[in-house]
């Protein structure tokens, strides 16, 4: 199992580097390529990949001090991946404490078996140094920004951005809070059974829950005996694994039975399935997404959850929404830089550059601008992202209000976040270190 897991992990990290893929996509491609079916090996490999990727800048800095004057980036992808995994497993997983030479030797042997002796020949002399080199002097020699970057595992440019946005102390609290993934949340679906019955069934399946107030059907997982997606109640569509920020966005939209709703950028279906629940399966939801691959997931999930009032629409919201009618509610959750969910998608932070924020904001503007004309008089448009940057959030809303004076910001209920920045106090922001959720922004705009 260990050999299969390390083979998967090395290949997955290599695919991520070569094709700029996310952890999940690269893992799926690797598992298919290698035809490895052992679920324990796959789960173990995924954990190695995520935790190694999360700390990539620190690992690379550490390796570079040992292999100098070369850099880790000068080796082939397989060797790079092996070195990163080696440092994670032998040093970081041990909290830079006790050195296990036997484990290190076994990992080196694994590397030779997986990659071959020849590719590892140049780096084998460094493995002992990687096992004994201390981290403290490296952090001490770094500037303030670089030290915070290395300690919190974020790009230096993003640390500087957060300093400017929040001030140094709040920025560090946010960055440190973004290291640990938030709790797992589920949303009970009352379309198939009563909330009480579902809770009883989950308890019988070994799941312990804590109600999240003031949200309607959201619960935090405090204990479980097996993966949630293997439970009979999951397969029956009695609950959806959904972060509380995402649940909040659907409740903030406040759809009513009988409404017509355009759910834009709808896949993989978290919003659609909750909107249908809040509408009590009465009305119509048109779920728009540009990706056929993601819409396949949408179809699978809406079927599992028993959603009858939603239709998938494959379209590019940057151009126009392909409807002759208008909707009571248009809900837009556009692609973003994902700066609020680095804990869940650590690879995203290493793909981003400062220019990425501007490029994404340009796409978001096209989408929200095209959505405006599809909101019926008296209707509402909600806009949300899992990013914490002002360029993708408050500045988009400011521009929208200038171009579309027929809209006005309206209060959002329930209130579980902090007020928006740039005096847009009717917007709400959620932060991982404060709200134990994804970083999130939401605005609700009412049309006259």
Buried (B, 14 or more C-beta within 10 A) or exposed (E): EEEBBBBBBBBBBBBBBEEEBBBBBBBBBBBEEBEBEBEEBBEBBBEBBBBBBBBBBBBBBBBBBBBEEBEBEEBEBBBBBBBBBBBBBBBBBEEBEEEBEEBBEEBBEBBBEBBEEEBBEBBEEBBEEBBEBEBEEBBEEBEEBBBBBBBBBBBBBBBBBBBEBBEBEBBBBBBBBBBEBBBBBBBBBBBBBEBEEBBEBBEEBEBEBEEBEEBBBBBBBEEBEEEBEEBEBBEBBBBBBBBBBBBBBBBBBBBEEEBBBBBBBBBBBBBBBBBBBBBBBEBBBBBBBBBEEBBEBBBEBBEBBBBEBBEBBBBBBBEBBEBEEBBBBBBBBBBBBBBBBBBBBBBBBBBBEEEBBEEBBEBBBBBBBBBBEBBBEEBBBBBBBBBBBBBBBBBBBBBBBEEBEEBEBBEBEEEBBBEBBEEBEBBBBBBBBBBBBBBBBBBBBBBE
